[in-house]
Amino acid sequence: MAESSNYLKKIETMSEFIKALANPIRLKIALTLLQKDGCDVNSMVDSLEISQPGVSQHLNVLKRAKLVKVETRGSQRCYSIKDENTKALILKLFAFNAQA
């Protein structure tokens, strides 16, 4: 029974991950973070041309889905993709789409 519960939890986690990336703005944020190896909200506002609250809201969704991590550097919060496996998966999704 515990194994089934663990399996369902993994499915839920995967679903949240996929839903988070299904939004075009969040996917663009994730790709931007990959290209820049992390950055703060203000630099994302400039490159994405959406409001600071909008970027923050999307980053919170990505954080809850465990796609991004946050580090405090002085007075700034720097966001980056969580780990190498997450980076690889995002790149695979992007490469898959480029082939379609």
Backbone as CSV, one residue per row, in Angstrom:
resi,resn,N_x,N_y,N_z,CA_x,CA_y,CA_z,C_x,C_y,C_z
1,MET,0.818,-1.192,0.000,0.000,0.000,0.000,0.866,1.262,0.000
2,ALA,1.946,1.275,0.764,2.828,2.442,0.825,3.484,2.686,-0.522
3,GLU,3.800,1.613,-1.243,4.425,1.751,-2.557,3.463,2.441,-3.531
4,SER,2.190,2.088,-3.470,1.173,2.711,-4.307,1.029,4.192,-3.973
5,SER,1.071,4.526,-2.699,0.973,5.915,-2.262,2.166,6.728,-2.766
6,ASN,3.355,6.154,-2.703,4.566,6.813,-3.185,4.488,7.037,-4.699
7,TYR,3.979,6.041,-5.408,3.820,6.142,-6.859,2.863,7.287,-7.204
8,LEU,1.736,7.362,-6.501,0.767,8.425,-6.762,1.349,9.802,-6.445
9,LYS,2.150,9.886,-5.404,2.797,11.154,-5.053,3.757,11.595,-6.167
10,LYS,4.503,10.635,-6.728,5.407,10.952,-7.835,4.628,11.437,-9.056
11,ILE,3.495,10.808,-9.323,2.651,11.221,-10.445,2.153,12.648,-10.230
12,GLU,1.725,12.969,-9.024,1.251,14.320,-8.708,2.373,15.345,-8.886
13,THR,3.571,15.002,-8.430,4.718,15.893,-8.567,5.037,16.132,-10.044
14,MET,5.029,15.079,-10.831,5.290,15.204,-12.268,4.224,16.065,-12.935
15,SER,2.984,15.879,-12.527,1.888,16.648,-13.097,2.056,18.142,-12.810
16,GLU,2.428,18.492,-11.583,2.654,19.894,-11.226,3.810,20.485,-12.037
17,PHE,4.850,19.703,-12.222,6.014,20.116,-13.016,5.578,20.443,-14.444
18,ILE,4.820,19.528,-15.045,4.382,19.706,-16.428,3.413,20.876,-16.547
19,LYS,2.474,21.004,-15.612,1.526,22.119,-15.642,2.252,23.460,-15.528
20,ALA,3.278,23.501,-14.691,4.025,24.751,-14.522,4.688,25.175,-15.819
21,LEU,5.211,24.217,-16.564,5.881,24.536,-17.822,4.918,24.696,-18.996
22,ALA,3.654,24.352,-18.806,2.679,24.442,-19.888,2.328,25.883,-20.228
23,ASN,2.584,26.809,-19.316,2.311,28.218,-19.561,3.459,28.817,-20.364
24,PRO,3.175,29.488,-21.486,4.253,30.028,-22.332,5.194,30.993,-21.605
25,ILE,4.653,31.819,-20.730,5.509,32.773,-20.006,6.438,32.030,-19.059
26,ARG,5.907,31.036,-18.348,6.762,30.276,-17.418,7.805,29.472,-18.171
27,LEU,7.446,28.943,-19.331,8.436,28.225,-20.133,9.533,29.182,-20.591
28,LYS,9.141,30.380,-20.977,10.126,31.389,-21.388,11.021,31.778,-20.208
29,ILE,10.440,31.907,-19.014,11.233,32.204,-17.822,12.242,31.085,-17.577
30,ALA,11.786,29.834,-17.666,12.683,28.695,-17.440,13.822,28.684,-18.452
31,LEU,13.511,28.937,-19.709,14.561,28.964,-20.737,15.510,30.140,-20.519
32,THR,14.977,31.279,-20.088,15.823,32.439,-19.779,16.774,32.116,-18.630
33,LEU,16.248,31.457,-17.605,17.103,31.082,-16.470,18.190,30.100,-16.895
34,LEU,17.873,29.219,-17.832,18.884,28.291,-18.339,19.982,29.042,-19.096
35,GLN,19.574,29.974,-19.940,20.536,30.727,-20.752,21.436,31.621,-19.912
36,LYS,20.853,32.248,-18.880,21.611,33.197,-18.068,22.187,32.563,-16.816
37,ASP,21.926,31.291,-16.613,22.370,30.578,-15.411,21.911,31.300,-14.150
38,GLY,20.646,31.735,-14.185,20.048,32.403,-13.034,20.032,33.913,-13.195
39,CYS,19.036,34.545,-12.584,18.975,36.004,-12.600,17.906,36.489,-11.634
40,ASP,17.866,37.801,-11.454,16.890,38.376,-10.524,15.619,38.789,-11.269
41,VAL,14.603,39.143,-10.518,13.297,39.476,-11.088,13.399,40.682,-12.021
42,ASN,14.138,41.701,-11.624,14.205,42.919,-12.441,14.797,42.665,-13.823
43,SER,15.813,41.837,-13.919,16.373,41.549,-15.239,15.395,40.725,-16.071
44,MET,14.570,39.895,-15.416,13.553,39.138,-16.153,12.441,40.048,-16.641
45,VAL,12.075,41.050,-15.826,11.050,42.015,-16.235,11.479,42.681,-17.530
46,ASP,12.746,43.088,-17.606,13.255,43.762,-18.800,13.234,42.845,-20.022
47,SER,13.669,41.603,-19.865,13.756,40.717,-21.030,12.404,40.121,-21.426
48,LEU,11.485,39.961,-20.478,10.185,39.346,-20.776,9.100,40.359,-21.104
49,GLU,9.359,41.624,-20.759,8.420,42.715,-21.008,7.060,42.467,-20.351
50,ILE,7.086,41.956,-19.110,5.874,41.877,-18.299,6.188,42.508,-16.954
51,SER,5.149,42.800,-16.195,5.329,43.528,-14.944,6.087,42.706,-13.904
52,GLN,6.678,43.415,-12.941,7.391,42.749,-11.857,6.474,41.821,-11.067
53,PRO,5.239,42.262,-10.719,4.350,41.328,-10.020,4.011,40.096,-10.868
54,GLY,3.894,40.287,-12.177,3.623,39.155,-13.066,4.760,38.149,-13.072
55,VAL,5.985,38.649,-13.174,7.159,37.761,-13.147,7.229,37.046,-11.806
56,SER,7.024,37.779,-10.729,7.081,37.170,-9.391,6.038,36.074,-9.236
57,GLN,4.840,36.323,-9.736,3.772,35.325,-9.645,4.147,34.049,-10.407
58,HIS,4.684,34.204,-11.597,5.092,33.039,-12.390,6.263,32.306,-11.726
59,LEU,7.193,33.049,-11.164,8.312,32.419,-10.463,7.830,31.616,-9.254
60,ASN,6.822,32.115,-8.566,6.274,31.372,-7.428,5.659,30.053,-7.863
61,VAL,4.989,30.045,-9.018,4.437,28.791,-9.542,5.575,27.822,-9.850
62,LEU,6.631,28.319,-10.483,7.781,27.465,-10.813,8.468,26.957,-9.547
63,LYS,8.513,27.801,-8.529,9.133,27.395,-7.262,8.296,26.319,-6.568
64,ARG,6.981,26.503,-6.533,6.105,25.498,-5.911,6.181,24.160,-6.644
65,ALA,6.406,24.212,-7.956,6.533,22.989,-8.756,7.942,22.404,-8.663
66,LYS,8.790,23.037,-7.859,10.164,22.577,-7.616,11.042,22.609,-8.880
67,LEU,10.776,23.594,-9.739,11.603,23.784,-10.927,12.728,24.776,-10.689
68,VAL,12.491,25.748,-9.826,13.504,26.770,-9.571,13.854,26.822,-8.094
69,LYS,15.034,27.343,-7.846,15.476,27.603,-6.475,15.799,29.081,-6.369
70,VAL,15.828,29.581,-5.156,16.083,31.001,-4.904,17.255,31.122,-3.949
71,GLU,18.174,32.012,-4.283,19.294,32.336,-3.399,19.263,33.829,-3.130
72,THR,19.532,34.215,-1.896,19.606,35.629,-1.561,21.053,36.080,-1.706
73,ARG,21.240,37.125,-2.505,22.565,37.709,-2.723,22.474,39.191,-2.371
74,GLY,22.882,39.501,-1.165,22.726,40.871,-0.684,21.251,41.174,-0.539
75,SER,20.788,42.199,-1.260,19.373,42.559,-1.190,18.561,41.934,-2.326
76,GLN,19.230,41.199,-3.204,18.540,40.596,-4.339,18.287,39.116,-4.130
77,ARG,17.209,38.654,-4.747,16.908,37.224,-4.773,17.206,36.740,-6.180
78,CYS,18.094,35.770,-6.282,18.497,35.245,-7.583,17.824,33.893,-7.804
79,TYR,17.135,33.770,-8.914,16.423,32.545,-9.258,17.235,31.755,-10.267
80,SER,17.222,30.443,-10.124,17.890,29.575,-11.082,17.157,28.240,-11.149
81,ILE,17.434,27.481,-12.199,16.830,26.160,-12.333,17.398,25.272,-11.227
82,LYS,16.528,24.467,-10.634,16.828,23.733,-9.404,18.063,22.835,-9.481
83,ASP,18.164,22.002,-10.484,19.283,21.057,-10.540,19.534,20.622,-11.982
84,GLU,20.560,19.818,-12.156,20.957,19.393,-13.504,19.891,18.525,-14.176
85,ASN,19.210,17.685,-13.419,18.148,16.855,-14.009,17.017,17.720,-14.546
86,THR,16.643,18.746,-13.799,15.588,19.650,-14.236,16.036,20.417,-15.467
87,LYS,17.278,20.877,-15.478,17.818,21.572,-16.657,17.759,20.672,-17.884
88,ALA,18.189,19.422,-17.723,18.216,18.474,-18.841,16.803,18.218,-19.375
89,LEU,15.845,18.086,-18.474,14.472,17.826,-18.904,13.899,19.011,-19.683
90,ILE,14.139,20.210,-19.207,13.645,21.403,-19.909,14.280,21.492,-21.293
91,LEU,15.578,21.223,-21.377,16.255,21.252,-22.676,15.721,20.169,-23.607
92,LYS,15.415,18.997,-23.066,14.832,17.912,-23.870,13.474,18.326,-24.411
93,LEU,12.644,18.944,-23.580,11.340,19.415,-24.027,11.488,20.443,-25.134
94,PHE,12.433,21.348,-24.976,12.659,22.379,-25.977,13.161,21.754,-27.272
95,ALA,14.075,20.792,-27.177,14.604,20.112,-28.373,13.517,19.303,-29.058
96,PHE,12.655,18.642,-28.282,11.550,17.870,-28.845,10.634,18.769,-29.644
97,ASN,10.317,19.932,-29.104,9.436,20.874,-29.779,10.080,21.404,-31.053
98,ALA,11.394,21.599,-31.055,12.090,22.111,-32.233,12.050,21.105,-33.381
99,GLN,11.969,19.803,-33.044,11.933,18.773,-34.063,10.548,18.611,-34.677
100,ALA,9.511,19.049,-33.948,8.131,18.837,-34.402,7.781,19.710,-35.584
